[in-house]
């Protein structure tokens, strides 16, 4: 499970290298909002900043600078590619990891009159 906090730089650690079929791949993340079935999936790519990619993969996601998501629950899929992918067609087309993601943010106080 991935947890993202709105307005922060989030560290996301996954183990993608153990299932990757490519050498030094780039990764494309696809986030699909479970609560809003009419929303368009968000595609996102960022560099793997791990010093030990054979053990784990570390991604820094700066929300909202690089990626803006509404609070809620998402399904995520990760694809691999030999180039920096912009679309799923730029990848191998095979989902190498999938799971759930939660995006949370600051609590807002609602005053009812």
C-alpha positions as CSV (number, residue, x, y, z in Angstrom):
1,X,0.0,0.0,0.0
2,X,1.2,3.5,-0.8
3,X,0.3,6.4,1.4
4,X,0.6,10.0,0.1
5,X,0.2,13.2,2.0
6,X,-1.0,16.2,0.1
7,X,1.3,19.2,0.1
8,X,4.4,17.1,1.0
9,X,7.4,15.4,-0.5
10,X,6.5,11.7,-0.1
11,X,8.9,8.8,0.0
12,X,7.5,5.7,-1.7
13,X,9.4,2.5,-1.3
14,X,8.6,-0.5,-3.6
15,X,10.3,-3.7,-4.7
16,X,10.0,-3.4,-8.4
17,X,13.4,-4.6,-9.4
18,X,12.7,-8.1,-8.3
19,X,9.9,-8.4,-11.0
20,X,11.4,-6.2,-13.7
21,X,12.4,-7.9,-16.9
22,X,14.4,-4.9,-18.2
23,X,17.9,-3.7,-17.1
24,X,17.8,-0.2,-15.5
25,X,14.1,0.4,-16.4
26,X,12.1,3.6,-16.1
27,X,8.7,3.2,-14.3
28,X,5.3,4.6,-15.2
29,X,2.7,4.9,-12.4
30,X,-1.0,4.9,-13.2
31,X,-3.3,6.1,-10.4
32,X,-7.0,5.5,-10.8
33,X,-9.4,7.1,-8.3
34,X,-11.7,4.5,-6.9
35,X,-14.3,7.0,-5.6
36,X,-14.7,8.9,-8.8
37,X,-15.3,6.5,-11.6
38,X,-15.6,9.3,-14.2
39,X,-12.1,10.6,-13.5
40,X,-9.2,10.0,-15.9
41,X,-6.3,7.9,-14.6
42,X,-3.3,10.0,-13.6
43,X,0.0,8.9,-15.3
44,X,3.2,9.8,-13.5
45,X,6.9,9.0,-13.9
46,X,9.8,9.9,-11.7
47,X,13.4,8.7,-11.1
48,X,14.3,5.8,-8.9
49,X,16.5,7.4,-6.2
50,X,17.5,4.2,-4.4
51,X,21.2,3.5,-3.8
52,X,20.4,-0.2,-3.7
53,X,18.0,-0.9,-6.5
54,X,18.6,-4.6,-6.3
55,X,17.0,-4.5,-2.8
56,X,14.3,-1.7,-3.1
57,X,13.2,1.2,-5.3
58,X,12.8,4.6,-3.7
59,X,10.7,7.3,-5.4
60,X,10.1,10.9,-4.1
61,X,6.7,12.2,-5.1
62,X,6.3,16.0,-4.5
63,X,2.6,16.6,-4.1
64,X,1.3,19.0,-5.5
65,X,4.4,20.2,-7.5
66,X,4.9,17.1,-9.6
67,X,1.5,15.4,-9.0
68,X,-1.8,16.7,-7.9
69,X,-4.3,14.2,-6.5
70,X,-7.5,14.6,-4.6
71,X,-7.9,13.0,-1.2
72,X,-9.2,9.5,-1.5
73,X,-8.5,5.9,-2.4
74,X,-6.8,4.8,-5.6
75,X,-5.7,1.7,-7.4
76,X,-2.1,2.0,-8.7
77,X,-0.4,0.1,-11.5
78,X,3.3,0.2,-12.4
79,X,4.7,-0.4,-15.8
80,X,8.4,-0.6,-16.9
81,X,10.0,0.9,-20.0
82,X,13.4,1.3,-21.7
83,X,12.6,5.0,-22.2
84,X,11.1,7.7,-20.0
85,X,7.4,6.8,-20.5
86,X,4.7,9.3,-21.0
87,X,1.9,6.8,-22.0
88,X,1.3,3.2,-21.4
89,X,2.1,2.6,-25.0
90,X,5.7,3.7,-24.2
91,X,6.1,0.7,-21.8
92,X,6.2,-3.1,-22.2
93,X,2.4,-3.0,-21.6
94,X,2.8,-5.4,-18.7
95,X,1.8,-4.4,-15.2
96,X,4.7,-5.4,-12.9
97,X,3.0,-4.3,-9.7
98,X,-0.5,-3.2,-8.6
99,X,-2.0,-2.3,-5.4
100,X,-3.9,0.3,-3.4
101,X,-3.0,3.9,-2.5
102,X,-4.4,6.4,-0.1
103,X,-4.1,10.1,-0.5
104,X,-4.7,12.1,2.7
105,X,-4.4,15.8,3.5
106,X,-4.9,18.3,6.1
107,X,-8.2,18.2,8.1
108,X,-10.5,21.0,7.3
109,X,-13.0,22.2,9.8
110,X,-16.5,22.6,8.6
111,X,-18.8,24.9,10.5
112,X,-22.5,24.2,10.1
113,X,-24.9,27.0,10.9
